[in-house]
């Protein structure tokens, strides 16, 4: 599970169906002991709250266990060991690896040197496929059929891997998209063209937040990915470019519009929005557990 481009519609639908099952089993019983004693290794070389904790919760609620690297300084990589030797050892201890790493292509590389399944928990500005699966689950849950949605992707579309993975799959399902970002933070042309070539989606770009809000059913917002900027002052400047607040929503939003966000959020959404009907992002994050349970169980049982 390295890139959303590796999955076709049929497979995504299968994972979403299994996620639905996990979601209702979790609500009824709190756990599903189908993977007793399977060990998941979470190797995180970049900060994470939701991705790491929801993967760890998911395997535990499936009856399995975890081993983890959360801080490279506490491993032998701090002594100069390379990632390839590290992975060759981890595969002897664990049944499945989730890796997050700042380098694009890192998860693919790891998947090529190990025999056990590898899940990409985010590789630099490239891909974050499991976030997209939970995003699609949230879209279905709150909005219904994915293909009937008009989604505005708002924020740092240049650096956010969540946006790249999501844009691809929304196009695959035939949803309409508005890409809303300041000039310098547009999604790469190459990537947008790849999506256009493959799926011929209805997609347009604008830098007007008001237009994005007014024309969409769903706002999918992300923060400025400041750690991926060469110039920290530029990140700070752009952080002020967009702010979603109640005034904007009340003036421009359709009555049923809702907001998703992969989190963490910083200053792009006014906290006053958190307690309104628009905000679905905290509930969205809760779907990380059933969706990742579904994924792990499909990967482990080769269904
Ligand atoms: C995102 C990530 O790490 O790409 N977070 C997440 O996994 N939910 C989003 C971000 O960092 O902005």
Boltz pocket constraint, residues with backbone or C-beta under 6 A from the ligand:
constraints:
  - pocket:
      binder: B
      contacts: [[A, 47], [A, 50], [A, 51], [A, 121], [A, 122], [A, 128], [A, 131], [A, 161], [A, 162], [A, 222], [A, 223], [A, 225], [A, 262], [A, 263], [A, 264]]
      max_distance: 6.0
